[in-house]
């Protein structure tokens, strides 16, 4: 029996404004998590912050690309279909 589980987080059609709120909320929360996690671990345990810094850089690039995509969709009068699942597995 597999320990993996799949959960649907987002599944629908959204306006550019709705898409921006949904996607920016997710990405900004992940960036905030990594900032706080890295800082906390650095202060408490003097841990290296490079893993979180790298992830923050990746998320920032993703955020910038999504912002450009949303801007283009507004200019073209197009909506988004967003689907997002999360897979959780006990290891």
Secondary structure, 3 states (H helix, E strand, C coil): CCCCEEEEEEEEEECHHHHHHHHHHHHHHHHHHHHHHHHHHHHHHCCCCHHHHHHHHHHHHHHHHHHHHHHHHHHHCCCEEEEEEEEECCC
